[in-house]
Amino acid sequence: MADTLRRLISNETCRILQDKLESWYKEYHINSCDQNLNRCCEIMELNAMIQGQLFTILNQTTREGGHYAGVETIKSRLLPWLGTCFSSPSLGRSFETSSSHFQESIEKERQLRELANTQNHEIQLLEKELNATRLQLSLVQQDLAEAQLALEDTKTKSATTLLAAEDEIVQLKADLKASQAKEDCALRSLGQLNDYEQQVQILKDEIAILGAQKSVLQSRLARSRSPSPRPVRSRSPSPLPMRSFSPGRARLTNASRHARLVERFSDIYAQERLDVQTLLRSYVDDLEMVQRIIYVAAVESFHAAKMAFRQFKMRVRKTLSLSYSGPESLEDMVMDYIVRQEDLYDVQSSVNEVIRAMNINPKISFPPEVDFIMISGLIRELCRIAFSMQTLDPPLDISFGTDGELFSDYKYRRSFDSEFTAPLVVYHVWPALMEDDSVIVKGEVVTRRGALWSHRSRSRSRSRSHSRGRSRSGSPLSHSAGHSRHLPSRSRSPSPLRNGSPSILSYTI
């Protein structure tokens, strides 16, 4: 009996039966019907072998118990079981139940396999995304490392550039101090040169007057020696130096001189004015004050040039009247002489008068450490063209303008920073050029709302600051005293009074 059990265990028939059952269960849906039947027959054969061995063990066990041993057990358990398996009507139902359970198990197993496959697929996708993310992270880290290197390089270059810039600033400061020293020396030399030029111009003027007197004396001597008493003989070649001038030269060249002077006035507005504005902005931060200074310089230059023209014309008329004879008018002779001898105009005296007038003007202010002489180049050019414009027929002049006046599109254009809907003029940037009542070149103004109120408040503040005094070539009181001596004889186009009131001074040449 024991040997039989040992052989049953060592034969591993039960284990082989279990393996075949599991293998058949896994491949049941893959196999064909014949394959499944063969598997089932194999399993039944193995089961029959195991049952045969079990029945052998049962028989031997019964024999070992004796003739009547195990009868009760066989009756109570083996026989009923055999009857149930082979003759019981519920055998079909139990088989069907086992088949249904078996199908359910197969279906659940299939669902588990599908779920496992789905999860494996999702895990693979997540792993791919994780790998892509890791790759992106590595790229970002690489970019970050490169950016850090670039930042360090930029810091190094910036530090080097900063050191070089500091050295350059130190060098520029030293150059600026040297340039300022040279400029001061040049200004002193320029002042001396202006004095020399003024003296030379005075001497030239005196020489011209003496030459005119000499010509008068020569003409008198020639008339006294001439056999003909009639002055009509003067139409023949005359020994008078003044006869060498072609009569009517001023009228013949009036159109060309008119066009040239108008073009020069426009060039000064477009070029020299902007250069001076840039220069003044380095000393005065207020753009309005800079533009006011330039406008006042233009107005005062025209006024000084017209005063000088009137005095020069009076001297020439007085000199030529002593020797005047002939059909042409004395006025034409005077204008011809002035047109030819414009270089005798003492422009430096007019420049000095303009600077004196600007120093006592309450509408403008300037740092005390600098002087208006720095814009003497612009003043000189304005005085020259203003003097030449007085020789035209009719003469050209600048328009009258006051702060707070009504804007006229006929005379002015608005500046870029104006309020284009404002009707009043805050201040003037450049005067308009007029020929009688016609505008030749438009001026430029700034218009804003509330111009009168802002103008009055600024005028009061500037008047108070100006009354405290500004040290230039002399005290404001001395300038005012010297300036008052010229007020009765002023000849200027309509312009505002010094105190900023809208009254009009009308002078004629």
Summary of the structure (lengths in Angstrom):
residues: 509
radius of gyration: 61.3
end to end distance: 162.3
largest distance: 207.4
contacts: 1316
relative contact order: 0.06
helix: 70%
strand: 5%
